[in-house]
Amino acid sequence: MSGSKQLVLEGSQTKDDGLTSPKPDESVDSSGKPLRIMLMIHSYWPEHSPPQRRWTTLIREFRKANWDVEVVAPVAHFPVGRRTLPASKAGRPLRGQVGPLGERIKRAPYVPHSGHSHGARLLDQLVSAAMSIPAGLMWRSADVIVVTAPSLPIMVSGYVVAKLRRVPLIVEMRDAWPDLARDARIVKGNVKSLVERVVEAIQLRADMVVAVTEGFAETLRARGVKNVVTVSNGLDLNTVPVFAPPPVERPVFEALYLGNHGESQRLDVVIRASALVGDSMHLHMVGHGTQRPALMELARELNAPVTFHPSLHGEDVLERYEHADTCIVSLRDDWKSFEATVPSKTYEVMSIGRHVTAIVRGEAARIVKDADCGDVVAWKPEAVAELWCELAADRSRLQTGTTGRDWVRKHANYPVLAKAYMENIAAVVSEKRRI
């Protein structure tokens, strides 16, 4: 493969191009000074995770506008539940470090765990969130606090720090909480009601709530949240290559899933579908997650044509994408909150020129249909297997062209999204100072 290809899809960093002069309409408040924001987040560089990918790219754009960025995050320990990198990179508890973009990072302590136990992960999040409060108060005062959730405990920490600092609070909801908690039955009974009340109370009291889909933004507005804006997930197209179409003739149909192997995805459907198709196809499963051991066992029981790979980054990801005929995005269809959820991998697959097998509904299904870059299929193994057999028989359907990339350029390109985000943040800060 060409060494000139670049990718940030799995969290790899591209070289910072340096800072450019700020534009008054997007990077300063009413006082004419570039802003200083504090981001409170549960997973950040050097980890490879959805919040890290989103915020590393956004902060790159913020820094180009001369914004000061301070990050409060736990010592890097995702996804295995313990630190695997040297402290010089993963960070030390309640100590500062400088990130790759010149942002300053203050690390909160964490609780080591196996990465598989829900209870242990919750305890870890609670401790890290609680210790994020003193970590956040150690910095010099910021103009605004931005907290990104889930995890939910960090929302409370962001609210507390913003109140003690007496600065505006922006809450970013990357998932449809607390609606998702109801669907997943993460908490029940009185505890469930308490979690819902706390989340909704913070959303109602925030100076701005950012949703990543318009569907959930409408849900929040209907709930009474006043200042809601949509800044979707996306990617920086300048760092993402476009691959030539897959070959018009190939003896084995190649399907790829790359991402989290969790309850939300219900990937047993694609395992069962591959078993129905048989040896005329090969399914590659790349990533990690709580359901991965069970999925591997299911594939063995069904003798499914599946190969499981660890998480990949950089050139290894490129190679997997380049050799795929279709790439899978999947969300279970029995959780209503997923009607307003778009897997972030959707934008990646759309941008590289690969056909999308979209086992989704709602807003995610609409995007794939609007971009005309794949097929939306029912959440049934038989339906998925039938689609893959049809695609293998008529490989011209895999020639998606640039329609997906064109859609992303217009709607989900991070340099454009970051500009809109900065304008909204500056407006919140200016409004708060007028009060």
C-alpha positions in Angstrom: 0.0 0.0 0.0 1.1 3.5 -0.6 2.7 5.2 2.3 1.1 8.5 1.3 -2.3 7.5 2.6 -3.4 9.0 5.9 -6.1 8.0 8.3 -7.6 9.1 11.6 -10.5 6.7 11.6 -9.0 4.7 14.5 -7.6 7.6 16.4 -4.2 7.9 14.8 -2.9 11.4 14.8 -1.9 13.4 11.8 0.7 16.1 12.0 -0.6 19.5 13.2 -0.3 22.1 10.4 0.3 24.9 12.8 -2.0 27.6 14.1 -3.7 30.1 11.8 -4.9 33.6 12.6 -8.3 33.6 14.4 -11.3 34.8 12.5 -13.3 37.3 14.7 -16.7 35.8 13.8 -15.9 32.3 15.0 -13.0 32.3 17.5 -13.5 35.2 19.9 -16.2 36.4 22.2 -17.6 39.9 22.6 -14.4 41.1 24.3 -12.4 40.3 21.2 -10.2 37.6 22.9 -9.8 34.0 21.8 -11.7 31.8 24.2 -10.3 29.3 26.8 -12.4 26.2 27.1 -12.2 23.3 29.6 -13.2 20.0 28.3 -14.2 17.3 30.8 -14.2 13.9 29.1 -14.0 10.2 30.1 -11.7 9.1 27.4 -9.0 11.1 25.6 -5.6 10.8 23.8 -3.6 8.6 23.7 -6.6 6.2 23.9 -8.4 5.2 20.7 -12.1 5.7 21.4 -15.1 7.5 19.8 -14.9 10.5 22.2 -11.1 10.7 21.6 -11.6 10.7 17.8 -14.3 13.3 17.9 -12.5 15.7 20.3 -9.0 15.3 19.0 -10.2 16.5 15.6 -12.4 19.3 17.0 -9.5 20.5 19.3 -7.2 20.6 16.3 -9.6 23.1 14.6 -10.0 25.0 17.9 -6.3 25.4 18.3 -6.0 26.7 14.7 -8.3 29.5 15.8 -5.9 30.2 18.7 -8.3 28.9 21.4 -6.8 27.8 24.7 -7.9 24.2 25.5 -7.6 22.5 28.8 -8.7 18.8 29.1 -9.7 17.0 32.3 -9.6 13.2 31.6 -8.7 10.0 33.5 -5.3 8.5 33.2 -5.4 6.6 29.9 -6.6 3.1 30.5 -9.3 2.3 27.9 -10.2 -0.4 26.7 -8.5 -3.0 29.0 -9.3 -1.2 32.3 -5.7 -0.6 33.2 -2.7 1.6 32.1 -0.8 -0.1 29.3 1.3 2.9 28.2 4.1 4.6 30.1 3.0 7.3 32.5 4.8 9.9 30.4 2.1 9.3 27.8 -0.9 7.9 29.7 -0.5 10.6 32.4 -0.2 10.7 36.1 -3.1 11.2 38.6 -3.7 14.9 39.2 -0.7 15.9 37.2 -0.6 18.0 34.1 0.8 17.1 30.7 0.8 18.7 27.2 -1.2 17.0 24.5 -0.2 16.6 20.8 -2.1 19.7 19.8 -0.7 22.0 22.5 -3.7 21.4 24.8 -3.1 21.0 28.5 -4.3 17.8 30.1 -5.0 17.2 33.8 -5.4 13.5 34.6 -7.9 12.1 37.2 -7.2 8.8 39.0 -9.0 5.7 38.0 -9.9 2.2 39.4 -8.1 -0.6 37.5 -10.4 -3.4 36.4 -10.7 -6.2 33.8 -12.8 -4.2 31.3 -15.5 -6.8 31.1 -17.5 -6.2 34.4 -20.3 -3.6 34.2 -20.0 -3.1 37.9 -16.3 -2.5 37.9 -16.5 -0.1 34.9 -19.2 1.9 36.7 -17.1 2.1 39.8 -14.2 3.3 37.7 -16.3 5.9 36.1 -17.7 7.1 39.4 -14.3 7.5 41.0 -12.8 9.2 37.9 -15.7 11.5 37.7 -15.5 12.4 41.4 -11.8 13.1 41.1 -12.3 15.1 38.0 -13.9 17.8 40.2 -10.7 18.7 42.1 -8.7 18.2 38.8 -11.0 20.7 37.1 -10.7 23.2 39.9 -6.9 23.1 39.8 -6.7 24.9 36.5 -6.9 28.6 36.0 -10.4 29.7 35.3 -11.9 28.9 31.8 -14.5 30.9 29.9 -16.7 27.8 29.5 -16.9 24.2 30.6 -17.8 21.6 28.0 -18.6 18.1 29.3 -19.2 15.2 26.9 -21.4 12.2 27.9 -21.7 9.4 28.3 -20.3 8.4 30.7 -23.1 9.9 32.8 -21.1 10.5 36.0 -18.8 13.1 34.2 -22.0 15.1 33.5 -22.4 15.7 37.2 -18.7 16.6 37.6 -19.0 19.1 34.8 -22.1 20.7 36.3 -20.3 21.0 39.7 -17.2 22.6 38.3 -19.1 25.0 36.1 -21.2 26.1 39.2 -18.1 26.5 41.3 -16.3 28.4 38.6 -19.4 30.4 37.8 -19.0 29.9 34.0 -21.4 28.6 31.4 -21.9 24.9 31.0 -22.2 23.1 27.7 -23.4 19.5 27.8 -22.6 17.3 24.8 -24.8 14.2 24.5 -23.1 11.8 22.1 -25.8 9.2 22.8 -29.6 9.6 23.5 -29.4 9.6 27.3 -31.4 9.0 29.4 -33.6 7.4 26.7 -30.8 4.8 26.0 -30.7 3.9 29.7 -34.4 3.0 29.6 -34.0 0.9 26.5 -30.9 -0.9 27.7 -32.4 -1.4 31.2 -29.1 -0.3 32.6 -30.8 0.8 35.8 -34.1 -0.2 37.2 -36.7 0.9 39.7 -36.0 3.8 41.9 -32.4 4.0 40.9 -33.5 4.3 37.2 -35.8 7.2 38.1 -33.0 8.9 40.0 -30.6 8.6 37.0 -33.2 9.9 34.6 -34.0 12.9 36.9 -30.4 13.8 37.3 -29.6 13.6 33.6 -32.6 15.6 32.6 -32.0 18.1 35.4 -28.5 18.8 34.1 -29.7 19.0 30.5 -32.4 21.6 31.5 -29.9 23.7 33.5 -27.1 23.7 31.0 -26.5 26.9 29.0 -26.4 24.8 25.9 -26.9 21.1 25.0 -25.2 19.7 21.9 -26.7 16.7 20.2 -25.0 14.7 17.5 -28.2 13.9 15.6 -31.1 16.1 14.7 -33.5 13.5 15.9 -32.3 13.6 19.4 -32.1 17.4 19.3 -35.8 17.4 18.6 -36.4 15.0 21.5 -34.5 17.3 23.8 -36.5 20.4 22.6 -39.7 18.5 23.2 -38.5 17.7 26.7 -38.2 21.5 27.4 -34.5 22.0 26.9 -34.2 25.5 25.5 -30.8 26.0 23.8 -30.2 22.8 21.7 -27.8 22.7 18.7 -26.7 19.8 16.5 -23.1 19.2 15.8 -22.9 15.7 14.3 -20.1 13.2 14.4 -17.9 13.2 11.4 -14.4 13.2 10.2 -11.8 15.3 8.5 -12.0 14.4 4.8 -8.5 15.8 4.2 -7.1 12.8 6.1 -9.2 10.1 4.6 -8.3 8.3 1.4 -10.7 7.1 -1.3 -10.1 3.5 -2.5 -10.7 2.1 -6.0 -13.8 0.0 -6.3 -13.5 -3.6 -5.3 -12.7 -6.0 -8.2 -15.6 -6.9 -10.5 -14.7 -10.6 -10.1 -13.8 -12.2 -6.8 -14.4 -15.8 -5.7 -15.1 -15.0 -2.1 -17.3 -12.1 -0.9 -15.5 -10.0 1.7 -17.5 -8.3 4.5 -16.0 -6.2 7.2 -17.2 -5.0 10.6 -14.9 -2.6 12.4 -15.9 -1.1 15.8 -17.3 -1.9 19.2 -18.5 -5.5 19.9 -21.2 -4.6 22.5 -24.8 -5.1 23.3 -25.9 -2.1 21.3 -24.7 -3.6 18.0 -26.2 -7.1 18.4 -23.5 -8.6 16.1 -24.8 -12.1 16.5 -27.0 -11.2 13.5 -24.1 -10.8 11.1 -22.4 -13.9 12.5 -25.6 -16.0 11.8 -25.9 -14.3 8.4 -22.4 -15.3 7.4 -23.1 -18.9 8.5 -26.1 -19.0 6.2 -24.0 -17.8 3.3 -21.2 -20.2 4.0 -17.8 -20.5 2.5 -18.5 -18.3 -0.5 -18.0 -15.3 1.9 -15.5 -14.2 4.6 -16.5 -11.9 7.4 -13.8 -10.0 9.2 -14.6 -8.7 12.7 -12.2 -6.0 14.0 -12.4 -4.4 17.5 -13.2 -5.2 21.1 -16.2 -5.1 23.4 -18.1 -6.9 26.1 -19.8 -9.3 23.7 -16.7 -10.3 21.8 -16.1 -13.6 23.7 -19.7 -14.7 23.2 -19.5 -13.8 19.5 -16.4 -15.8 19.0 -18.1 -18.8 20.7 -21.1 -18.4 18.5 -19.0 -18.4 15.3 -17.3 -21.6 16.4 -20.6 -23.3 17.2 -22.0 -22.3 13.7 -18.8 -23.0 11.9 -19.2 -19.5 10.4 -16.7 -18.1 8.0 -15.5 -15.4 10.4 -12.1 -14.2 11.4 -11.7 -12.0 14.5 -9.0 -9.4 14.6 -7.8 -7.1 17.5 -8.3 -3.4 17.3 -6.3 -2.0 14.4 -4.9 1.5 13.6 -3.3 3.4 10.8 -2.2 1.4 7.8 -3.7 -1.8 9.2 -7.1 -0.2 9.1 -6.5 1.0 5.6 -5.7 -2.4 4.4 -8.8 -3.9 5.9 -11.0 -1.2 4.3 -9.3 -1.6 0.9 -9.9 -5.3 0.7 -13.5 -5.2 1.8 -16.5 -5.5 -0.6 -18.9 -4.1 2.0 -18.6 -2.6 5.4 -21.2 -3.2 8.1 -22.8 -0.6 10.4 -25.2 -2.1 12.9 -27.5 -1.0 15.8 -30.1 -3.2 17.3 -33.7 -2.3 16.3 -35.5 -3.0 19.5 -34.2 0.1 21.3 -36.3 3.1 20.4 -33.6 5.6 21.2 -31.5 4.2 18.3 -34.0 5.8 15.8 -32.1 9.0 16.6 -28.6 7.5 16.7 -26.0 7.3 13.9 -22.9 5.1 14.4 -19.9 7.2 13.8 -18.4 4.5 11.6 -21.1 5.3 9.1 -19.3 8.4 8.0 -16.0 6.6 7.7 -17.3 3.9 5.4 -19.2 6.4 3.3 -16.0 8.5 2.8 -13.7 5.7 1.6 -15.8 4.5 -1.2 -17.1 1.2 0.1 -20.6 -0.2 0.0 -22.5 0.0 3.3 -24.5 -2.9 4.7 -26.7 -0.8 7.0 -28.5 -2.8 9.7 -30.0 0.4 11.2 -33.1 2.4 11.1 -34.3 6.0 11.7 -31.8 8.7 11.1 -28.9 6.4 10.2 -31.0 4.6 7.6 -32.1 7.9 6.1 -28.5 9.1 5.7 -27.4 5.9 3.9 -30.4 6.1 1.6 -29.9 9.9 0.9 -26.2 9.3 0.1 -27.1 6.3 -2.1 -24.0 4.5 -0.9 -25.3 1.1 0.3 -28.3 -1.0 1.3 -30.5 -0.7 4.4 -31.4 -4.2 5.5 -33.7 -5.7 8.2 -32.3 -6.9 11.5 -32.6 -10.5 10.5 -29.9 -13.0 9.6 -31.9 -14.3 6.7 -32.3 -10.8 5.2 -28.6 -9.9 5.7 -27.5 -13.2 4.1 -29.9 -12.7 1.2 -28.4 -9.2 0.6 -24.8 -10.5 0.6 -25.7 -13.2 -1.8 -27.3 -10.7 -4.2 -24.2 -8.4 -3.9 -21.9 -11.3 -4.6 -24.0 -12.2 -7.7 -24.1 -8.7 -9.0 -20.9 -6.9 -8.0 -21.8 -3.8 -10.0 -23.9 -2.9 -6.9 -20.7 -2.5 -4.9 -19.6 0.4 -7.2 -20.8 3.2 -4.9 -18.7 6.0 -6.4 -18.2 9.2 -4.5 -21.8 9.8 -3.4 -21.1 8.9 0.2 -18.0 11.1 0.4 -19.9 13.9 -1.2 -22.6 13.7 1.5 -20.0 13.7 4.2 -18.2 16.7 2.7 -21.5 18.6 2.9 -22.9 17.4 6.2 -20.2 15.8 8.4 -16.8 17.3 7.6 -15.1 18.2 10.9 -13.5 21.5 9.8 -17.0 22.7 9.0 -18.5 21.2 12.1 -15.8 22.7 14.3 -16.5 26.2 12.9 -20.2 25.9 13.8 -19.3 24.5 17.2 -17.0 27.5 17.9 -19.6 30.0 16.8 -22.2 28.5 19.2 -19.7 28.3 22.1 -18.7 32.0 21.6 -22.4 33.0 21.5 -23.0 31.2 24.8 -20.1 32.9 26.5 -21.0 36.3 25.2 -24.6 35.9 26.3 -23.6 34.7 29.8 -21.3 37.8 30.2 -24.2 40.1 29.3 -26.4 38.7 32.1 
